[in-house]
Structures are given as C-alpha cells and as structure tokens.
Amino acid sequence: MISDRLEKLVEEMVDRGVRFEDATREFEKRFITRVLGSCDGSLTKAADTLGIHRNTLSRKMAEHKLRRRT
C-alpha cells in the first residue's frame, strides 16, 4: 500500500534528520516534475491534474527552477 511506503519513507527521513521544509520542497518539486512529464509539458493540463491554478504552477516552477518541456 502507498500509505505503508510513505510511512516507511517518513520514518527514514526523520531518522536521518531531514527537515520538514526540505522534505516538502523536494516532494513538491518531484511531484510537479512528474505531472509535467505526464502532461507533455502542458501547463494547463498539469495545473488541472495537480488541482492548482496555472499561475500557481508557474510560480512554483520558478521557485523550484523547473523548465517546461518543449
């Protein structure tokens, strides 16, 4: 189950002293990257899939220095 895998990952991160801010930033970056890839770089499709506004996605991409695939 995904919750079991997530629980194990969280436990490992806590044991290694990973800070919450670092964990959430890395998760967000990887999640957005994966969704962008599955949407062939379409910001509109990716934003819809993520459940966020397209402008929010663009802002988060800039924060994480992510580029749109062309």
C-alpha positions as CSV (number, residue, x, y, z in Angstrom):
1,M,0.0,0.0,0.0
2,I,1.1,3.5,-0.7
3,S,0.5,4.6,2.9
4,D,2.9,1.9,4.2
5,R,5.5,3.0,1.7
6,L,5.0,6.6,2.7
7,E,5.2,5.8,6.4
8,K,8.5,4.0,5.9
9,L,9.9,6.9,3.9
10,V,8.8,9.4,6.5
11,E,10.3,7.3,9.3
12,E,13.6,7.1,7.4
13,M,13.7,10.8,6.7
14,V,13.0,11.6,10.4
15,D,15.7,9.2,11.5
16,R,18.2,10.9,9.1
17,G,17.3,14.4,10.4
18,V,15.7,15.7,7.3
19,R,14.0,19.0,8.0
20,F,10.3,19.4,7.2
21,E,10.9,22.3,4.9
22,D,13.5,20.4,2.9
23,A,11.2,17.3,2.7
24,T,8.1,19.3,1.5
25,R,10.2,21.3,-1.0
26,E,11.7,18.1,-2.5
27,F,8.4,16.3,-2.6
28,E,6.6,19.3,-4.3
29,K,9.4,19.6,-6.9
30,R,9.4,15.9,-7.8
31,F,5.6,15.7,-7.9
32,I,5.3,18.7,-10.2
33,T,8.1,17.4,-12.4
34,R,6.4,14.0,-12.7
35,V,3.0,15.6,-13.6
36,L,4.5,17.9,-16.1
37,G,6.2,15.0,-17.8
38,S,2.9,13.0,-17.9
39,C,1.2,16.1,-19.4
40,D,3.9,16.6,-22.1
41,G,4.8,19.9,-20.6
42,S,1.3,21.4,-20.9
43,L,0.9,23.9,-18.0
44,T,-2.8,23.9,-18.3
45,K,-3.1,20.1,-18.2
46,A,-0.6,19.8,-15.4
47,A,-2.3,22.5,-13.3
48,D,-5.6,20.7,-13.8
49,T,-4.1,17.4,-12.8
50,L,-2.5,19.0,-9.7
51,G,-5.7,20.8,-8.8
52,I,-4.0,24.2,-8.7
53,H,-4.3,27.4,-10.8
54,R,-2.0,27.7,-13.8
55,N,-0.4,30.8,-12.3
56,T,0.3,29.0,-9.1
57,L,2.0,26.2,-11.1
58,S,4.1,28.8,-13.0
59,R,5.1,30.4,-9.7
60,K,6.1,27.0,-8.2
61,M,8.0,26.1,-11.3
62,A,10.0,29.3,-10.9
63,E,10.6,28.7,-7.2
64,H,12.0,25.2,-8.0
65,K,13.8,26.4,-11.1
66,L,11.8,23.9,-13.3
67,R,11.6,24.3,-17.0
68,R,8.7,23.4,-19.2
69,R,9.4,20.6,-21.7
70,T,9.1,21.7,-25.3
